[in-house]
Amino acid sequence: MSDASGLPSQLLARWRALPGWLRTAVVACILAGVAGLIYLAGFQTAYREVGPYGLLDKIDRKITQRFASQEIPALEDQAYPTILLTLRSHVAKVDTGSQPDRRGRVFQQGGGLTSLGDDVLLLPYSGRVFAAISADDVRPTHIFAPYRGEDEYLAAANQPDSGMNFHLGYLRINDFKHITRPDGTHMLVASYSEFHGEEQCTTNTVATVVLPDGVTDAMALSIQPEDWTVIFRAQPCLPLKTKHFAMEGQMASGQLEYDGASTLYLTSGDYHFDGMRTEGDPIAQNPDVDYGKVIAIDLQSGESRRLSYGHRNMQGMAIGADGELYISEHGPRGGDELNRIHPDGPYLNYGWPVASLGTAYSATPLPTAAVLGRHDGYEPPVVSWVPSVALSGMTLIHGFHEAWEGDLLIGSLNDRALHRVRLQGDRALYIERIPIGSRIRQVHQHTDGQIVLWTDNQELIFLTAEDLASPAEQIPAYLANLDAPANIKAEFETVMERCIECHALVDGDDSRAPSLARIYDNDIATTGYEGYSDALTGASGRWTHDQLVEFLMDPDGFAPGTYMPITEIEHRRTAEEIATYLAWLDRQF
């Protein structure tokens, strides 16, 4: 009789006797099999709507609602350090007159920015245009948006026992442009989701209004909803959905760009008719409809043509310095994309939703994707963001600052940041993330060069550029007025040169080490720097003059275990002068 208790030992011994390459191959096969089973389970769950599908769909819907309604603290005027320059912001909180829904929520997002004369024009959800010369001068105009079918949509939403989930903020205005035709004609253009009450369906719609000759003052204009002329309605008219939300205008895209001659470009999203939140095949993969497409509209003939397909939700568009058309596109959970569109090229497929670099919001594989996390066989993006940042409005930078000339500047929603993309040929050379702190909906460059942002917190933000403060100039200038012996001045300069190898002297630049700009008299270890040692985070008190002197003379003695290297300061007078300098630096901000 065999000894059953020895069986595991026998198997382990046989396993160890196998060649190393064979053991590696067996483990790889097992892991691949497990991954395949997980993918298949996720695919079948979503495709057949069985098992936990209902729960996952609810989770997906809750995530959508949460991201659309999260409370965000109001921004104040401040400086934003970047790698090549400093942004200075001036913020206006705009009371657009948007009304809360029947549950008291204001999910009324979207809107567009453009320039007319000296004014920035804002067209928010409420449908009334505001004009602003600066953050201190924001005025309501007598310009009103086209009618979107709001009354009919509200009536549909209030039907008892409809079995549908209506989101009242999804009947959005998506973009707004002032364009000048070659013949000198001035026009306003608006794109929006339009609800058709009789048919109970929605289209992605574009309308225009011609301005009176010579009038470029927004305050002198009076434009009513009936004054607009519809020049494009996407086909077909999309029916209300019984899954997820009845009408998903947050997926409309609807961004506009003008080539300066006769062509108006429009991004038309898939409205979540993606084969997951609707029955049937993904609409973006149908080459013969207008959703999930980039569309060119001829303003002279009124004819339209589709430039590309296989798109999800393109919330930014700009003509690049190379003359190509760029779009910033939402992926789901991963796979936001910057795509290059060729207006005069072939009708290319960009893959959604059969190819994506992301997964579903529920962290399960996309049931429509042929391969998990791949883009093979379809037009690839210029660059992709994984995880997603929720890319939004985009503009080409021209005449703002020479360091940013020709770059693309893209907003983000969930990430609450700007993303500056430097292009080189057909690729992104690098991307700089610039935290702002609010969900950025639109990014626009005004005629005077300022960058203007519109946020979901109803903030209109004007950004100007400042050259970086140069320590090479600032420190010698400070030393020139320092009443101290020559040896103290020399040691001061040497120590500060070592300090600024890691520490910035501008407010908020805590990427490599804590900025020295505002630490004086502040609580210890409370900047935005994320790499503090436990020794400093556990320290109490403020950076007073005496505390700074003690820390500079002996960092590890002040906070045992700190990451701060030995400063090698010989004279206590030098440490005292540096502490005094940091107090002076704080006053500059």
ChimeraX attribute file (.defattr): number of C-alpha atoms within 10 A of each C-alpha:
attribute: neighborCount
match mode: 1-to-1
recipient: residues
	/A:1	3
	/A:2	6
	/A:3	6
	/A:4	9
	/A:5	8
	/A:6	9
	/A:7	11
	/A:8	10
	/A:9	11
	/A:10	12
	/A:11	11
	/A:12	10
	/A:13	11
	/A:14	10
	/A:15	13
	/A:16	11
	/A:17	10
	/A:18	11
	/A:19	9
	/A:20	10
	/A:21	8
	/A:22	11
	/A:23	14
	/A:24	11
	/A:25	11
	/A:26	11
	/A:27	11
	/A:28	12
	/A:29	12
	/A:30	11
	/A:31	12
	/A:32	12
	/A:33	12
	/A:34	12
	/A:35	12
	/A:36	12
	/A:37	12
	/A:38	14
	/A:39	18
	/A:40	14
	/A:41	16
	/A:42	19
	/A:43	18
	/A:44	16
	/A:45	19
	/A:46	25
	/A:47	15
	/A:48	10
	/A:49	14
	/A:50	10
	/A:51	12
	/A:52	11
	/A:53	16
	/A:54	13
	/A:55	11
	/A:56	19
	/A:57	19
	/A:58	13
	/A:59	14
	/A:60	17
	/A:61	17
	/A:62	13
	/A:63	14
	/A:64	14
	/A:65	13
	/A:66	11
	/A:67	12
	/A:68	19
	/A:69	16
	/A:70	13
	/A:71	11
	/A:72	12
	/A:73	9
	/A:74	13
	/A:75	17
	/A:76	13
	/A:77	14
	/A:78	16
	/A:79	21
	/A:80	19
	/A:81	21
	/A:82	17
	/A:83	11
	/A:84	14
	/A:85	18
	/A:86	20
	/A:87	19
	/A:88	16
	/A:89	23
	/A:90	19
	/A:91	20
	/A:92	22
	/A:93	17
	/A:94	18
	/A:95	11
	/A:96	17
	/A:97	11
	/A:98	15
	/A:99	13
	/A:100	13
	/A:101	14
	/A:102	9
	/A:103	6
	/A:104	8
	/A:105	12
	/A:106	15
	/A:107	20
	/A:108	24
	/A:109	23
	/A:110	26
	/A:111	25
	/A:112	26
	/A:113	27
	/A:114	24
	/A:115	23
	/A:116	19
	/A:117	15
	/A:118	16
	/A:119	22
	/A:120	24
	/A:121	26
	/A:122	28
	/A:123	25
	/A:124	28
	/A:125	25
	/A:126	18
	/A:127	21
	/A:128	21
	/A:129	24
	/A:130	24
	/A:131	24
	/A:132	19
	/A:133	16
	/A:134	18
	/A:135	18
	/A:136	11
	/A:137	10
	/A:138	20
	/A:139	14
	/A:140	17
	/A:141	18
	/A:142	14
	/A:143	20
	/A:144	19
	/A:145	26
	/A:146	26
	/A:147	16
	/A:148	21
	/A:149	15
	/A:150	16
	/A:151	12
	/A:152	15
	/A:153	21
	/A:154	17
	/A:155	10
	/A:156	18
	/A:157	16
	/A:158	12
	/A:159	10
	/A:160	8
	/A:161	6
	/A:162	12
	/A:163	11
	/A:164	18
	/A:165	16
	/A:166	21
	/A:167	19
	/A:168	21
	/A:169	19
	/A:170	21
	/A:171	26
	/A:172	26
	/A:173	29
	/A:174	29
	/A:175	28
	/A:176	29
	/A:177	23
	/A:178	20
	/A:179	22
	/A:180	16
	/A:181	15
	/A:182	10
	/A:183	7
	/A:184	10
	/A:185	13
	/A:186	19
	/A:187	15
	/A:188	17
	/A:189	23
	/A:190	25
	/A:191	31
	/A:192	29
	/A:193	27
	/A:194	24
	/A:195	28
	/A:196	18
	/A:197	16
	/A:198	7
	/A:199	11
	/A:200	14
	/A:201	18
	/A:202	27
	/A:203	25
	/A:204	29
	/A:205	24
	/A:206	26
	/A:207	19
	/A:208	22
	/A:209	20
	/A:210	17
	/A:211	17
	/A:212	11
	/A:213	9
	/A:214	9
	/A:215	13
	/A:216	16
	/A:217	12
	/A:218	25
	/A:219	15
	/A:220	10
	/A:221	14
	/A:222	12
	/A:223	19
	/A:224	15
	/A:225	15
	/A:226	11
	/A:227	16
	/A:228	20
	/A:229	14
	/A:230	15
	/A:231	17
	/A:232	18
	/A:233	18
	/A:234	18
	/A:235	14
	/A:236	14
	/A:237	17
	/A:238	20
	/A:239	15
	/A:240	20
	/A:241	20
	/A:242	16
	/A:243	17
	/A:244	20
	/A:245	19
	/A:246	20
	/A:247	29
	/A:248	24
	/A:249	28
	/A:250	24
	/A:251	20
	/A:252	31
	/A:253	35
	/A:254	30
	/A:255	31
	/A:256	25
	/A:257	21
	/A:258	19
	/A:259	14
	/A:260	11
	/A:261	14
	/A:262	16
	/A:263	19
	/A:264	18
	/A:265	25
	/A:266	28
	/A:267	32
	/A:268	31
	/A:269	32
	/A:270	29
	/A:271	27
	/A:272	26
	/A:273	23
	/A:274	21
	/A:275	17
	/A:276	21
	/A:277	17
	/A:278	18
	/A:279	12
	/A:280	10
	/A:281	13
	/A:282	22
	/A:283	27
	/A:284	31
	/A:285	22
	/A:286	14
	/A:287	17
	/A:288	13
	/A:289	15
	/A:290	26
	/A:291	34
	/A:292	34
	/A:293	31
	/A:294	27
	/A:295	23
	/A:296	22
	/A:297	20
	/A:298	16
	/A:299	15
	/A:300	9
	/A:301	9
	/A:302	11
	/A:303	12
	/A:304	19
	/A:305	13
	/A:306	23
	/A:307	21
	/A:308	24
	/A:309	28
	/A:310	26
	/A:311	29
	/A:312	31
	/A:313	31
	/A:314	32
	/A:315	32
	/A:316	30
	/A:317	30
	/A:318	26
	/A:319	20
	/A:320	18
	/A:321	15
	/A:322	11
	/A:323	11
	/A:324	13
	/A:325	19
	/A:326	22
	/A:327	29
	/A:328	28
	/A:329	27
	/A:330	28
	/A:331	29
	/A:332	23
	/A:333	22
	/A:334	22
	/A:335	26
	/A:336	27
	/A:337	25
	/A:338	24
	/A:339	21
	/A:340	23
	/A:341	21
	/A:342	15
	/A:343	17
	/A:344	8
	/A:345	9
	/A:346	10
	/A:347	14
	/A:348	16
	/A:349	19
	/A:350	27
	/A:351	23
	/A:352	25
	/A:353	24
	/A:354	22
	/A:355	24
	/A:356	29
	/A:357	24
	/A:358	26
	/A:359	20
	/A:360	19
	/A:361	19
	/A:362	17
	/A:363	14
	/A:364	19
	/A:365	24
	/A:366	28
	/A:367	24
	/A:368	20
	/A:369	20
	/A:370	14
	/A:371	16
	/A:372	18
	/A:373	16
	/A:374	17
	/A:375	21
	/A:376	13
	/A:377	10
	/A:378	16
	/A:379	18
	/A:380	19
	/A:381	20
	/A:382	14
	/A:383	20
	/A:384	21
	/A:385	17
	/A:386	14
	/A:387	15
	/A:388	21
	/A:389	22
	/A:390	28
	/A:391	31
	/A:392	27
	/A:393	29
	/A:394	28
	/A:395	25
	/A:396	23
	/A:397	23
	/A:398	15
	/A:399	15
	/A:400	18
	/A:401	17
	/A:402	11
	/A:403	12
	/A:404	19
	/A:405	14
	/A:406	20
	/A:407	19
	/A:408	23
	/A:409	25
	/A:410	29
	/A:411	34
	/A:412	30
	/A:413	23
	/A:414	18
	/A:415	20
	/A:416	22
	/A:417	22
	/A:418	26
	/A:419	21
	/A:420	22
	/A:421	22
	/A:422	18
	/A:423	18
	/A:424	11
	/A:425	8
	/A:426	10
	/A:427	13
	/A:428	14
	/A:429	11
	/A:430	12
	/A:431	16
	/A:432	14
	/A:433	18
	/A:434	18
	/A:435	15
	/A:436	18
	/A:437	17
	/A:438	24
	/A:439	27
	/A:440	29
	/A:441	29
	/A:442	30
	/A:443	26
	/A:444	25
	/A:445	24
	/A:446	21
	/A:447	15
	/A:448	13
	/A:449	16
	/A:450	19
	/A:451	21
	/A:452	23
	/A:453	24
	/A:454	27
	/A:455	23
	/A:456	23
	/A:457	20
	/A:458	20
	/A:459	22
	/A:460	26
	/A:461	24
	/A:462	24
	/A:463	23
	/A:464	17
	/A:465	19
	/A:466	14
	/A:467	11
	/A:468	15
	/A:469	13
	/A:470	10
	/A:471	15
	/A:472	10
	/A:473	9
	/A:474	11
	/A:475	15
	/A:476	13
	/A:477	11
	/A:478	11
	/A:479	15
	/A:480	10
	/A:481	8
	/A:482	14
	/A:483	10
	/A:484	14
	/A:485	10
	/A:486	10
	/A:487	11
	/A:488	19
	/A:489	19
	/A:490	13
	/A:491	18
	/A:492	22
	/A:493	17
	/A:494	12
	/A:495	17
	/A:496	15
	/A:497	15
	/A:498	11
	/A:499	15
	/A:500	15
	/A:501	10
	/A:502	14
	/A:503	19
	/A:504	21
	/A:505	23
	/A:506	24
	/A:507	22
	/A:508	20
	/A:509	23
	/A:510	20
	/A:511	15
	/A:512	13
	/A:513	20
	/A:514	24
	/A:515	21
	/A:516	22
	/A:517	21
	/A:518	21
	/A:519	22
	/A:520	23
	/A:521	16
	/A:522	13
	/A:523	14
	/A:524	18
	/A:525	23
	/A:526	14
	/A:527	19
	/A:528	14
	/A:529	15
	/A:530	13
	/A:531	14
	/A:532	18
	/A:533	15
	/A:534	14
	/A:535	15
	/A:536	18
	/A:537	14
	/A:538	11
	/A:539	13
	/A:540	10
	/A:541	11
	/A:542	17
	/A:543	19
	/A:544	16
	/A:545	18
	/A:546	13
	/A:547	16
	/A:548	22
	/A:549	22
	/A:550	16
	/A:551	18
	/A:552	24
	/A:553	20
	/A:554	17
	/A:555	19
	/A:556	16
	/A:557	12
	/A:558	18
	/A:559	18
	/A:560	13
	/A:561	13
	/A:562	16
	/A:563	15
	/A:564	16
	/A:565	10
	/A:566	12
	/A:567	16
	/A:568	11
	/A:569	16
	/A:570	11
	/A:571	13
	/A:572	14
	/A:573	17
	/A:574	24
	/A:575	25
	/A:576	19
	/A:577	19
	/A:578	20
	/A:579	22
	/A:580	16
	/A:581	18
	/A:582	21
	/A:583	20
	/A:584	15
	/A:585	18
	/A:586	18
	/A:587	11
	/A:588	11
	/A:589	11
